[in-house]
């Protein structure tokens, strides 16, 4: 399910492993999509450092319209981390954007994201995807559509009328999202092939348990599908994320 052979050379400087051996590595972790406490996750940089300290790894912390954890990880220097962010558009559409340098991520964030963040909805900004595309032309960046066949409003195939136009302009599709059922990921993979795009994949992890689950999935047998989250893990994660969003809304309504 994880398309190691469809990863772009954009990430070459961060990939410190041989693609041909990716399926036989042990203690291996690759994740293009995860969240921390600075957006709607419960993970933090220290947990990731401790969990991955003895593992061959590459990851990108892609918080919703936030970069604090990604930049902190770069500054601490203990993780093999790609500069990245998950941008939320005003209509609910999202894109994952990766950069060559953390300096570019910081500059883009300060100029094009920070002042446009939605006051109450941390996963949204007041901007459309076209505005982001235009401003990303100034950077050496790489764009992937996450969970294109996701659940509810994150099923972009169903709810985003311009998704086909966007597919012609991005670099990759997230062909595997560890929070989604097998059938939905297979649809994403099919679309990636149809449009001849590169692949990204990730845990979309918000909790320590989800990160550990994705690690186990990669190291047991990444050629076979196993349920990303059991009922208890899924329920805990959903409640934790909802709690984070509610806390955010409450703080903003109180002027904090």
Secondary structure by P-SEA (a helix, b strand, c coil): cccccccccccccccccccccccccccbbbbcccccccccccccaaaaaaacccccbbbbbccccccaaaaaaaaaccccccccbbbbccccbbbbbbbccaaaaaaaaaccccccccccccccccccaaaaaaaaccccbbbbbccccccccccccccccaaaaaaacccccccccccccaaaaaaaaaaaaaabbbbbbccccccaaaaaaaaaaaaaccccccccccaaaaaaaaaaaaaaaaaaaaaaaacc
